[in-house]
Amino acid sequence: MFHPFPSLVVTAVTVAAAFLADSSPPMATVLELGLAMLCYQFAIGIANDLVDAADDKRLKPWKAIPRGIVGRRHALLLTAGLAGCGMMISVGLPFGAWLVGLAGLACGLAYDVQLKRTALSWLPFAVALPLIPVWVFLSLDRWQNLLWAAFPIGALIGLALHLANQAPDVPGEPHVRGLAHRLGTERAANLAVGVFGLAGIVGALVLVLNGAPMQALLIAATAMISGVMARRATTFGRDGLFGLLAASSAAVAVVFFSAL
């Protein structure tokens, strides 16, 4: 229900970005960023399961809501409570940064409630992912112009993660009309790998042009290795491709922002 793997990966990237933005960041701010992000991610995860409860009853009956372990009303209250906690925890951040965090939360909830079943299902991911470094760097007053490159790179990675996340669910959700469902499982998975590779190429080029060839090489290598491993990702389970690209995305983010 909490979707712990993606929630913890995003939180870990947020905390890592704080130490890349500032070698000695205020620990109170790092704690605010980490806890607020974890609350936001948990809220988005529960909202997703709440909206998908009817489908999960058929396809994923082991989840907490279909099993009746958590009632719909309690899940709704928990979503609202976690979102509120995230907002309260981060209220001490600069107002602009606080709004960016709120925008990320809004993207996740908009996906859950409205856009997941439409052709724009990819949009919240593409918008929200680049907001993570923006949130962190603004919170620490460490904005740099190279961060503008995070928007196209993050948008591509967000699209890739969305496709990889949804591809395994396509056969069991014929009534859903999200982007991955329109493409089909195989094409969605292949496009996810291709888009992630493109993100790696763009990231490497940006770093080469900004005088960071070693980091560029690491990002290119990460994208290449991910592409090779993608063929065997399903051996790690139905979500193997998503896990691979999520971990690779975290590595790309850390390397890219280390160049700042």
NORJOCOR-V813933 format. One record per backbone hydrogen bond with DSSP energy under -1.0 kcal/mol. CO is the residue of the C=O (numbers start at 0). NH is the residue of the N-H. If there is no record, write none. Layout:
BEGIN
co->CO nh->NH
co->CO nh->NH
END
This chain:
BEGIN
co->2 nh->6
co->3 nh->7
co->4 nh->8
co->5 nh->9
co->6 nh->10
co->7 nh->11
co->8 nh->12
co->9 nh->13
co->10 nh->14
co->11 nh->15
co->12 nh->16
co->13 nh->17
co->14 nh->18
co->15 nh->19
co->16 nh->20
co->17 nh->21
co->25 nh->29
co->26 nh->30
co->27 nh->31
co->28 nh->32
co->29 nh->33
co->30 nh->34
co->31 nh->35
co->32 nh->36
co->33 nh->37
co->34 nh->38
co->35 nh->39
co->36 nh->40
co->37 nh->41
co->38 nh->42
co->39 nh->43
co->40 nh->44
co->41 nh->45
co->42 nh->46
co->43 nh->47
co->44 nh->48
co->45 nh->49
co->46 nh->50
co->47 nh->51
co->51 nh->55
co->52 nh->56
co->54 nh->57
co->54 nh->58
co->55 nh->59
co->59 nh->62
co->62 nh->66
co->63 nh->68
co->63 nh->69
co->64 nh->67
co->70 nh->74
co->71 nh->75
co->72 nh->76
co->73 nh->77
co->74 nh->78
co->75 nh->79
co->76 nh->80
co->77 nh->81
co->78 nh->82
co->79 nh->83
co->80 nh->84
co->81 nh->85
co->82 nh->86
co->83 nh->87
co->84 nh->88
co->85 nh->89
co->89 nh->92
co->93 nh->97
co->94 nh->98
co->95 nh->99
co->96 nh->100
co->97 nh->101
co->98 nh->102
co->99 nh->103
co->100 nh->104
co->101 nh->105
co->102 nh->106
co->103 nh->107
co->104 nh->108
co->105 nh->109
co->106 nh->110
co->107 nh->111
co->108 nh->112
co->109 nh->113
co->109 nh->114
co->110 nh->115
co->114 nh->117
co->117 nh->120
co->119 nh->122
co->121 nh->125
co->122 nh->126
co->123 nh->127
co->124 nh->128
co->128 nh->131
co->129 nh->133
co->130 nh->134
co->131 nh->135
co->132 nh->136
co->133 nh->137
co->134 nh->138
co->135 nh->139
co->136 nh->141
co->137 nh->140
co->143 nh->146
co->144 nh->147
co->145 nh->148
co->146 nh->149
co->147 nh->150
co->148 nh->152
co->149 nh->153
co->150 nh->154
co->151 nh->155
co->152 nh->156
co->153 nh->157
co->154 nh->158
co->155 nh->159
co->156 nh->160
co->157 nh->161
co->158 nh->162
co->159 nh->163
co->160 nh->164
co->161 nh->165
co->162 nh->166
co->165 nh->168
co->166 nh->169
co->169 nh->172
co->172 nh->175
co->177 nh->181
co->178 nh->182
co->179 nh->183
co->183 nh->187
co->184 nh->188
co->185 nh->189
co->186 nh->190
co->187 nh->191
co->188 nh->192
co->189 nh->193
co->190 nh->194
co->191 nh->195
co->192 nh->196
co->193 nh->197
co->194 nh->198
co->195 nh->199
co->196 nh->200
co->197 nh->201
co->198 nh->202
co->199 nh->203
co->200 nh->204
co->201 nh->205
co->202 nh->206
co->203 nh->207
co->204 nh->208
co->206 nh->211
co->207 nh->210
co->211 nh->215
co->212 nh->216
co->213 nh->217
co->214 nh->218
co->215 nh->219
co->216 nh->220
co->217 nh->221
co->218 nh->222
co->219 nh->223
co->220 nh->224
co->221 nh->225
co->222 nh->226
co->223 nh->227
co->224 nh->228
co->225 nh->229
co->228 nh->231
co->231 nh->234
co->232 nh->235
co->233 nh->236
co->236 nh->239
co->238 nh->242
co->239 nh->243
co->240 nh->244
co->241 nh->245
co->242 nh->246
co->243 nh->247
co->244 nh->248
co->245 nh->249
co->246 nh->250
co->247 nh->251
co->248 nh->252
co->249 nh->253
co->250 nh->254
co->251 nh->255
co->252 nh->256
co->253 nh->257
co->255 nh->258
END
